[in-house]
């Protein structure tokens, strides 16, 4: 967690700084405990976000109706793989991200808004100074990155679905190939 040197920091005593760090650390521990205890709720939230996000992403990236429907069916099959990966990511990252965001809300600083405005000003001035041919090249590269990102998501979803299906199918075949060994003893 980065410590800022804002005008508010100048008035904090060392005890106040230590107390703030301790309390923010407590928030992090509570969020980690909440994620562990409410894992089922987190899974449901991730499922809902996947349902909405996958449909919106595919509608945005694929304009061919048949291809769109085909990829949506693949996306439905890849949901279990997504759930596993997303749950690991969520447990590892979200408590810290939420803690940092909450901490930024109670420090009452607008440094994020200022940095975003500065970045947009720099990018605007930089793009204005580029010749039109380089602007077109940048736009073309951005389009290619978007397409490649979409194709990567589709490929990973398909691969994940295939691995899960093969694992499930193999387990079922093993269970069916083993003869039942239940013996009934007569009294």
Steps between C-alpha positions, in 0.01 A plus 500: 500500500652830393526774757408837357650832604196719473428812704282282723804287585682803643254528788500133598688397807702175492234336720226600254701360208562173686134475600392562139736229372377255766135568428548468124682172560203389713269583210716284272487207743124534540449503124720191460297326773176609334611355166592169668177478700270610219662303219164380368378859475818605317451211254144611430615859448774382260247284312268798459786722381614228256150461357462873441861567398536212255179590316591870485857427387389260228227735379757778482772299325303266269249651261430180305182351650584130444855536627372703794255224602766229458752682715232572763436126532874443542507776760226324697705179498811684617327646806638236745857569387438873536358448849813318617739759357288795610463366855876464537554849361225645719639345821853615415427855382159637592540546877807720437334686212187567704709605802704742289185645345330540839814661641504747212137585578575591861818698430290757311760561232426563136847401378356222283278747316793737456726224365227382258457859373876533458524173308218601266662841441835337420343244266295770324802723448706200386240382247462853363873517427501172303463504123173352366677191363626409848153561648356254246772250584425532871128449436576196283721350771236565765242321284734205456559483876123496561451220247788299642367547851158373393652203320714421803195503726314272261796262469552483876129446559492220244813339640370523856167350401670216314727418793211500745281293266779247439569469872132446575456259208809299603377476860162371382662238276718379788199469726304309235787265414552383857264214588293534807650300787210507737436157641182412673542249779214269574393455863 
